[in-house]
Amino acid sequence: MKSMKSLMGAALLTVMMAGQSFAVEYTRGIVKKIDADAGKVTVIHEELKNLDMPPMTMVFRTADEAMIARMHEGQEIEFVAERVNGKLTITELK
């Protein structure tokens, strides 16, 4: 009985710790240009810590067309960017 409680406690702790490691950090930026036909957006952004990139202006792909539809030039955004198939891609947008 004690070993079952210990096992359950260890499993719960593991799940809780794994959830913390998947916390997403959003980066702030300003949409400079949108090329909806190409599925690309140019963003002036703060440091991208997860990609080890300093603040700069960059072109990103978007994970889907709906993301671009929610953007307009001059808009302040919070986003997550990742390398997807070697391409810098906005994968989440607040």
Secondary structure, DSSP 8 states (H G I E B T S, - for coil): -HHHHHHHHHHHHHHHHHHHHT----EEEEEEEEETTTTEEEEEE--BGGGTB-SEEEEEEESSHHHHHT--TT-EEEEEEEEETTEEEEEEE-
